[in-house]
Amino acid sequence: MEALEAILTRRSTRKYKEEIPEKDLVERIIEAGRYAPSGSNSQTTHFIVFTDKEILTEMAELVKEEFSKMEAGRDTYVSLRNSINASRSGNYTFHYGAPVFIVAANKKGYGNAMADSACALENMMIAANALDLGSCWINQLHWLDENERVRAFMGHYGLKEDETITGGLIVGYPDTGLPDRKPLERKGNPVTWVK
Ligand SMILES: Cc1cc2nc3c(=O)[nH]c(=O)nc-3n(C[C@H](O)[C@H](O)[C@H](O)COP(=O)(O)O)c2cc1C
């Protein structure tokens, strides 16, 4: 698929087949993330890749438990508030049963940590689309970056003490076969041309 087409038809997938995509495909997606640009070419984004169903279920349960202990105030950012409220309901969703979860981390205190990771995550989402795989950014681990249990869990699987969780990405075969590629209408993201 041509690059611009892969960008313009990328959508978030939230229903997956159980089957883990071939390792070669997952590696190509991660490579796309690793080839993203980084501030001063720092290349400090760390990719932690989960494909074990039991570990992913354990992670989802942990995230739900920790959100359910939090209180959402009036000033709580809407996505975080939604996660906190959902954790107390029966239909809480975390990784939508996707078979692959790639956690992105970066150095604590590094000013471009989030920007670099976002470049990597976007590269991976576009690569997944180009390879006929679905993907979706999953942010809950970022919100829980300072949570002791979450840090201990992630530390066990490779997160370093000096790293902050910047985001996450689920990947897999969409339940319908190919990704839904119909773009959402753009009502925001204004453009100002200066003459
Ligand atoms: C920074 C960021 C965080 C996001 N977090 C989540 C998330 O935790 N769960 C989720 O289902 N989607 C998440 N998304 C996906 C957005 O909801 C999605 O991109 C948006 O609704 C537009 O839909 P599209 O990706 O299909 O174009 C996130 C996207 C971004 C860029």
Ligand as a Chemical Component Dictionary entry (heavy atoms), coordinates in Angstrom:
data_LIG
# 
_chem_comp.id                   LIG 
_chem_comp.type                 NON-POLYMER 
_chem_comp.pdbx_formal_charge   0 
_chem_comp.three_letter_code    LIG 
# 
loop_
_chem_comp_atom.comp_id 
_chem_comp_atom.atom_id 
_chem_comp_atom.alt_atom_id 
_chem_comp_atom.type_symbol 
_chem_comp_atom.charge 
_chem_comp_atom.model_Cartn_x 
_chem_comp_atom.model_Cartn_y 
_chem_comp_atom.model_Cartn_z 
_chem_comp_atom.pdbx_ordinal 
LIG C1  C1  C 0 -3.174  9.748 22.545 1  
LIG C2  C2  C 0 -4.281  8.781 22.197 2  
LIG C3  C3  C 0 -4.841  7.996 23.181 3  
LIG C4  C4  C 0 -5.834  7.063 22.871 4  
LIG N1  N1  N 0 -6.289  6.211 23.844 5  
LIG C5  C5  C 0 -7.200  5.273 23.523 6  
LIG C6  C6  C 0 -7.592  4.308 24.491 7  
LIG O1  O1  O 0 -7.082  4.255 25.603 8  
LIG N2  N2  N 0 -8.559  3.404 24.130 9  
LIG C7  C7  C 0 -9.126  3.410 22.880 10 
LIG O2  O2  O 0 -9.991  2.577 22.615 11 
LIG N3  N3  N 0 -8.733  4.292 21.931 12 
LIG C8  C8  C 0 -7.790  5.205 22.211 13 
LIG N4  N4  N 0 -7.346  6.085 21.248 14 
LIG C9  C9  C 0 -7.924  6.021 19.882 15 
LIG C10 C10 C 0 -8.843  7.224 19.597 16 
LIG O3  O3  O 0 -10.031 7.071 20.321 17 
LIG C11 C11 C 0 -9.099  7.275 18.064 18 
LIG O4  O4  O 0 -7.886  7.507 17.405 19 
LIG C12 C12 C 0 -10.091 8.377 17.704 20 
LIG O5  O5  O 0 -11.367 8.108 18.229 21 
LIG C13 C13 C 0 -10.217 8.531 16.168 22 
LIG O6  O6  O 0 -10.615 7.305 15.558 23 
LIG P1  P1  P 0 -9.706  6.591 14.458 24 
LIG O7  O7  O 0 -8.389  6.220 15.111 25 
LIG O8  O8  O 0 -10.487 5.373 14.037 26 
LIG O9  O9  O 0 -9.478  7.539 13.330 27 
LIG C14 C14 C 0 -6.332  6.977 21.530 28 
LIG C15 C15 C 0 -5.746  7.780 20.541 29 
LIG C16 C16 C 0 -4.725  8.646 20.849 30 
LIG C17 C17 C 0 -4.071  9.450 19.739 31 
# 
loop_
_chem_comp_bond.comp_id 
_chem_comp_bond.atom_id_1 
_chem_comp_bond.atom_id_2 
_chem_comp_bond.value_order 
_chem_comp_bond.pdbx_ordinal 
LIG C1  C2  SING 1  
LIG C2  C3  SING 2  
LIG C2  C16 DOUB 3  
LIG C3  C4  DOUB 4  
LIG C4  N1  SING 5  
LIG C4  C14 SING 6  
LIG N1  C5  DOUB 7  
LIG C5  C6  SING 8  
LIG C5  C8  SING 9  
LIG C6  O1  DOUB 10 
LIG C6  N2  SING 11 
LIG N2  C7  SING 12 
LIG C7  O2  DOUB 13 
LIG C7  N3  SING 14 
LIG N3  C8  DOUB 15 
LIG C8  N4  SING 16 
LIG N4  C9  SING 17 
LIG N4  C14 SING 18 
LIG C9  C10 SING 19 
LIG C10 O3  SING 20 
LIG C10 C11 SING 21 
LIG C11 O4  SING 22 
LIG C11 C12 SING 23 
LIG C12 O5  SING 24 
LIG C12 C13 SING 25 
LIG C13 O6  SING 26 
LIG O6  P1  SING 27 
LIG P1  O7  DOUB 28 
LIG P1  O8  SING 29 
LIG P1  O9  SING 30 
LIG C14 C15 DOUB 31 
LIG C15 C16 SING 32 
LIG C16 C17 SING 33 
# 
